[in-house]
């Protein structure tokens, strides 16, 4: 179920938390992180039992939103629900999504996620949908603990991730490899810090004309250079597992140079 919430201003200065309830007991403390970023202290904590639908701008004031069991279990099941769903043009600001992260945030069109923090990613941190020309921006924030993807780019247009940190994941950003509707997608990573373990930063479909541009990337704890920077695939629209085709920067699909990547 979806619970509509329309916000013109900050939650802390005129919103309501009627859509959620305080937990009966204190939730377990989040796992300690090793990211070189300062995670915010939660100002409050509420349990979310129905997806919060946002039309406009939502400012959580650094409240921790803990998904209830009605949304899912935080595993890799595709039937889990998001904590927040944003309509086209919406923005989500200063929100902490607690464990289990279920299916995180869904954007149903162009959106901005500003200083959103995922303490336990669950299935995906955020999924982006929309037609050609959509613009998705993730600015600030961090995410950790995913068996699969952090960000799933299913729509058209451009997804930009800047000044963001992630730790312990498989793929940071994936252009959908087997969605029934495929697009030419653009991905930009700028000012991103990742901490191993991880498998790859970006996965794109070269046959659909995808491109990924990476700048100011810092990788921590990958002494053996095991993390793939940019994985190219042959995508499809039939639900089949896409084939890998290469990883080298080529100036067309994977756009970066060695100077764009710093190892620590």
C-alpha positions as CSV (number, residue, x, y, z in Angstrom):
1,X,0.0,0.0,0.0
2,X,1.0,3.6,-0.6
3,X,0.4,6.4,1.8
4,X,0.5,9.8,0.1
5,X,2.5,12.6,1.7
6,X,2.7,16.0,0.1
7,X,5.3,18.3,1.5
8,X,6.1,21.8,0.4
9,X,8.6,22.4,3.2
10,X,10.6,20.7,5.9
11,X,9.1,17.9,7.9
12,X,10.8,19.3,11.0
13,X,8.9,22.6,10.6
14,X,5.4,21.6,9.7
15,X,5.2,18.0,8.8
16,X,3.6,15.0,10.6
17,X,4.7,11.5,11.4
18,X,1.2,10.1,11.3
19,X,2.3,7.6,8.6
20,X,4.7,5.8,11.0
21,X,4.9,4.7,14.6
22,X,7.6,4.8,17.1
23,X,9.3,1.4,17.7
24,X,8.2,-0.5,20.8
25,X,11.8,-1.1,21.8
26,X,15.1,0.5,20.8
27,X,16.3,-0.9,17.5
28,X,19.8,-2.4,17.4
29,X,22.5,0.1,16.9
30,X,23.7,0.4,13.3
31,X,26.9,-1.4,12.4
32,X,30.0,0.6,12.8
33,X,31.2,2.0,9.4
34,X,34.6,2.4,8.0
35,X,33.7,5.1,5.5
36,X,35.7,8.3,5.7
37,X,32.5,10.3,6.0
38,X,30.6,11.6,9.0
39,X,27.3,9.8,9.3
40,X,24.6,11.9,10.9
41,X,23.1,11.1,14.3
42,X,19.4,10.3,14.0
43,X,17.2,12.9,15.5
44,X,14.4,10.5,16.0
45,X,13.3,7.0,14.8
46,X,10.0,5.8,13.4
47,X,8.8,2.5,11.9
48,X,7.3,2.7,8.5
49,X,4.6,0.2,7.8
50,X,3.4,1.6,4.4
51,X,5.4,3.1,1.6
52,X,5.6,6.9,2.0
53,X,4.5,8.5,-1.3
54,X,6.1,11.9,-1.9
55,X,4.8,14.5,-4.2
56,X,7.1,17.5,-4.0
57,X,9.9,18.0,-1.5
58,X,10.3,15.9,1.7
59,X,12.8,16.8,4.4
60,X,13.2,14.2,7.0
61,X,15.4,16.3,9.4
62,X,17.7,13.2,9.8
63,X,15.0,11.0,11.3
64,X,15.8,7.3,10.9
65,X,13.0,5.5,9.0
66,X,13.0,1.8,9.9
67,X,11.1,-0.4,7.5
68,X,8.4,-2.6,9.1
69,X,7.9,-6.2,8.1
70,X,5.0,-5.3,5.8
71,X,7.5,-3.8,3.4
72,X,9.8,-6.8,3.3
73,X,12.7,-8.5,5.0
74,X,15.7,-6.7,3.5
75,X,16.8,-9.7,1.4
76,X,17.1,-9.9,-2.3
77,X,13.4,-10.6,-3.0
78,X,12.1,-8.6,-5.9
79,X,8.6,-8.2,-4.3
80,X,9.8,-5.9,-1.5
81,X,8.3,-2.4,-1.3
82,X,10.2,0.9,-1.0
83,X,10.3,3.0,2.1
84,X,9.8,6.1,-0.1
85,X,8.3,6.5,-3.6
86,X,8.8,9.9,-5.3
87,X,6.7,11.2,-8.2
88,X,8.4,12.9,-11.1
89,X,10.1,16.1,-9.9
90,X,10.2,15.0,-6.3
91,X,13.1,15.4,-3.8
92,X,14.0,13.5,-0.7
93,X,16.3,15.3,1.8
94,X,18.1,14.5,5.0
95,X,16.7,11.0,5.6
96,X,18.3,8.0,7.3
97,X,16.9,4.6,6.1
98,X,17.5,2.0,8.7
99,X,17.8,-1.8,8.6
100,X,16.3,-3.8,6.9
101,X,16.5,-1.4,3.9
102,X,13.9,-3.4,1.9
103,X,13.7,-1.7,-1.6
104,X,14.9,1.7,-0.5
105,X,13.6,4.6,-2.6
106,X,11.7,4.5,-5.9
107,X,11.7,7.5,-8.3
108,X,8.9,7.4,-10.9
109,X,10.5,10.3,-12.9
110,X,13.2,12.9,-12.5
111,X,14.1,13.2,-8.8
112,X,16.8,14.4,-6.4
113,X,18.1,12.5,-3.4
114,X,20.0,14.9,-1.2
115,X,21.8,13.6,1.9
116,X,20.1,10.3,2.1
117,X,21.8,7.6,4.2
118,X,21.2,3.9,3.9
119,X,22.5,2.0,7.0
120,X,21.6,-1.4,5.4
121,X,20.8,-1.3,1.7
122,X,18.5,-4.3,1.5
123,X,17.5,-5.2,-2.1
124,X,18.5,-1.9,-3.7
125,X,19.1,1.6,-2.2
126,X,17.2,3.4,-5.0
127,X,15.6,2.5,-8.3
128,X,15.2,5.2,-10.9
129,X,12.4,5.0,-13.5
130,X,11.3,7.5,-16.2
131,X,11.4,8.1,-19.9
132,X,14.0,9.6,-22.2
133,X,15.3,12.9,-20.8
134,X,14.8,12.1,-17.2
135,X,17.3,13.6,-14.8
136,X,18.2,11.8,-11.5
137,X,20.6,13.2,-9.0
138,X,22.0,11.7,-5.9
139,X,24.0,14.3,-3.9
140,X,25.7,13.6,-0.6
141,X,24.9,10.7,1.7
142,X,26.2,7.2,1.9
143,X,25.1,3.5,1.7
144,X,26.5,0.2,3.0
145,X,25.8,-3.5,3.1
146,X,24.3,-4.8,-0.1
147,X,24.6,-8.3,-1.7
148,X,23.8,-6.8,-5.0
149,X,23.3,-3.2,-6.4
150,X,23.2,0.1,-4.7
151,X,21.5,2.1,-7.5
152,X,19.4,0.6,-10.2
153,X,18.9,2.8,-13.3
154,X,15.8,1.4,-15.1
155,X,14.6,4.5,-16.9
156,X,16.0,6.7,-19.6
157,X,18.1,9.9,-19.2
158,X,21.0,10.6,-16.9
159,X,21.8,9.5,-13.4
160,X,24.4,11.6,-11.6
161,X,25.9,10.5,-8.3
162,X,28.2,13.0,-6.6
163,X,29.8,13.5,-3.3
164,X,28.6,10.0,-2.2
165,X,30.2,7.1,-0.3
166,X,29.5,3.4,-0.3
167,X,30.9,0.4,1.4
168,X,30.4,-3.4,1.1
169,X,28.3,-3.9,-2.0
170,X,28.4,-5.7,-5.4
171,X,27.6,-3.0,-8.0
172,X,27.4,0.7,-7.2
173,X,25.3,1.7,-10.3
174,X,23.7,-0.7,-12.8
175,X,22.0,0.3,-16.0
176,X,19.2,-2.4,-16.2
177,X,20.5,-5.2,-18.3
178,X,17.3,-7.0,-19.1
179,X,14.3,-4.7,-18.5
180,X,11.4,-5.0,-20.9
181,X,11.8,-1.3,-21.8
182,X,15.3,-0.3,-22.6
183,X,16.9,3.1,-23.1
184,X,20.1,4.8,-23.9
185,X,21.3,5.7,-20.4
186,X,24.0,8.1,-19.1
187,X,25.7,7.6,-15.7
188,X,28.0,10.2,-14.1
189,X,30.0,9.5,-10.9
190,X,31.8,12.5,-9.5
191,X,33.4,12.7,-6.1
192,X,32.5,9.2,-5.0
193,X,34.3,7.2,-2.3
194,X,34.0,3.4,-2.2
195,X,35.3,1.0,0.4
196,X,36.0,-2.7,-0.3
197,X,34.6,-5.3,-0.5
198,X,32.9,-4.5,-3.8
199,X,32.7,-6.0,-7.3
200,X,32.2,-3.1,-9.7
201,X,31.4,0.6,-9.7
202,X,29.3,0.8,-12.9
203,X,27.6,-1.7,-15.2
204,X,26.3,-0.4,-18.6
205,X,24.8,-1.8,-21.8
206,X,27.0,-0.8,-24.8
207,X,24.6,-2.1,-27.3
208,X,22.0,0.4,-26.2
209,X,24.5,3.3,-26.3
210,X,25.0,3.7,-22.6
211,X,27.9,5.7,-21.2
212,X,29.5,6.1,-17.8
213,X,31.8,9.0,-16.9
214,X,33.8,8.7,-13.7
215,X,35.7,11.6,-12.1
216,X,37.3,12.0,-8.7
217,X,36.8,8.4,-7.6
218,X,38.5,7.2,-4.4
219,X,38.7,3.4,-3.7
220,X,39.8,2.3,-0.2
221,X,41.0,-1.1,0.8
222,X,41.4,-2.7,-2.7
223,X,45.1,-3.3,-2.7
224,X,44.8,-6.0,-5.4
225,X,42.7,-3.8,-7.7
226,X,39.9,-6.4,-7.7
227,X,37.1,-3.9,-8.1
228,X,36.1,-3.4,-11.7
229,X,35.7,0.3,-12.6
230,X,33.3,0.0,-15.6
231,X,31.8,-3.3,-16.8
232,X,30.2,-3.4,-20.3
233,X,27.4,-5.7,-21.2
234,X,25.2,-6.7,-24.1
235,X,21.8,-5.9,-22.6
236,X,18.4,-7.3,-23.7
237,X,14.7,-6.7,-23.2
238,X,13.7,-10.3,-22.6
239,X,14.7,-10.8,-19.0
240,X,17.8,-12.9,-19.9
241,X,21.1,-12.6,-18.0
242,X,23.2,-10.1,-20.1
243,X,26.6,-11.1,-21.4
244,X,29.8,-9.3,-20.3
245,X,31.8,-7.7,-23.1
246,X,34.8,-5.9,-21.5
247,X,36.0,-3.4,-18.9
248,X,38.6,-1.2,-20.6
249,X,38.0,2.6,-20.8
250,X,37.2,3.4,-24.4
251,X,36.2,7.0,-24.5
252,X,32.7,6.1,-25.6
253,X,31.0,3.8,-23.1
254,X,33.5,3.7,-20.2
255,X,34.8,7.3,-19.9
256,X,37.6,7.7,-17.4
257,X,41.4,7.6,-17.2
258,X,43.8,6.3,-14.5
259,X,44.1,9.8,-13.1
260,X,40.4,9.8,-12.3
261,X,40.9,6.9,-9.8
262,X,42.8,7.1,-6.5
263,X,43.5,4.1,-4.4
264,X,44.1,4.3,-0.7
